[in-house]
Amino acid sequence: METGFEKRFLVNRDDTGRFIVESYRTGKKYFVEVIEDERTPQWGDVNPVTKKVEGNYGGKYRGGISEKESLLTPENGFTKVHYSGVGASPFSVIDELDAKLPTLEK
């Protein structure tokens, strides 16, 4: 069952890159945010004459957020936040963390 926070977390998920992974083995939910950095490319139209990006679409279609836009904060109940690092898969971090937890009883 989704909570109010989960629904808010997933709003505009295609634009923000946020998603939730629930482990079938442990039942634990992992909230994932794609944090962009200064190397994240701009989205817009390339002017064929100047070769510069024009018509920047701002925050739309980025597939990530800045760190200050993160919802994974102590105020929202998140005390253990893990970073997978640039180029690393968040699923590998989830697998590593999940392996340390006991399996659900069936």
C-alpha positions in Angstrom: 0.0 0.0 0.0 1.3 3.4 -0.9 1.6 6.1 1.7 1.1 9.8 1.1 4.9 10.3 1.0 5.3 7.5 -1.6 2.8 9.2 -3.8 4.5 12.6 -3.4 7.9 11.0 -4.0 6.8 9.5 -7.3 5.2 12.7 -8.7 6.8 13.5 -12.1 9.1 10.5 -11.8 10.0 10.7 -15.5 11.3 14.2 -14.9 12.9 13.6 -11.5 14.3 10.1 -11.9 12.8 9.0 -8.6 11.7 5.4 -8.1 11.1 2.8 -5.4 12.4 -0.7 -5.3 10.8 -3.3 -2.9 12.9 -6.3 -2.1 10.9 -9.6 -2.5 13.4 -11.3 -0.2 13.3 -8.9 2.7 10.2 -6.7 2.1 12.3 -3.6 2.6 11.6 -0.6 0.4 14.5 1.4 -1.1 13.8 5.0 -2.3 16.1 6.0 -5.2 16.8 9.5 -6.5 19.1 10.3 -9.5 21.2 13.2 -8.3 22.6 15.2 -11.2 25.8 17.2 -11.1 27.3 20.0 -13.0 28.3 17.6 -15.9 24.6 16.8 -16.6 23.9 17.9 -20.1 21.4 20.7 -20.8 18.2 19.7 -22.7 17.0 21.9 -25.5 17.4 22.5 -29.2 20.8 22.9 -30.8 21.1 25.9 -33.1 22.8 24.5 -36.3 24.5 27.8 -36.9 25.9 28.6 -33.4 26.0 24.9 -32.2 24.6 26.2 -28.8 21.7 24.8 -26.9 18.7 27.1 -27.2 15.1 26.7 -26.0 16.2 25.2 -22.8 13.3 23.2 -21.2 14.5 24.0 -17.7 13.7 21.3 -15.2 11.7 19.1 -17.5 13.0 15.9 -19.0 16.2 15.9 -16.9 15.7 12.4 -15.4 17.4 13.6 -12.3 17.4 16.3 -9.6 19.9 18.5 -7.8 20.9 17.5 -4.3 19.0 20.4 -2.7 15.7 19.0 -4.3 16.2 15.7 -2.6 13.3 14.3 -0.6 15.5 11.8 1.2 16.1 13.9 4.3 15.9 13.4 8.0 12.7 15.6 8.0 11.1 12.9 5.9 12.3 10.1 8.1 15.5 9.1 6.1 18.5 8.7 8.4 20.6 6.4 6.3 21.2 7.7 2.8 23.6 5.9 0.5 25.2 7.2 -2.7 26.1 4.8 -5.4 28.4 7.2 -7.1 28.7 8.5 -10.6 28.4 5.7 -13.2 27.5 3.1 -10.6 24.2 1.3 -10.5 21.9 2.0 -7.5 20.7 -1.7 -7.8 24.2 -2.9 -6.8 24.1 -0.8 -3.7 20.5 -2.1 -3.0 21.7 -5.7 -3.4 24.6 -5.2 -1.1 22.4 -3.5 1.6 19.7 -6.1 1.2 22.0 -9.0 1.6 22.8 -7.9 5.1 19.1 -8.2 6.2 17.3 -11.4 7.2 15.0 -13.1 4.7 11.2 -12.9 5.3 9.5 -15.9 6.7 7.1 -17.5 4.2 
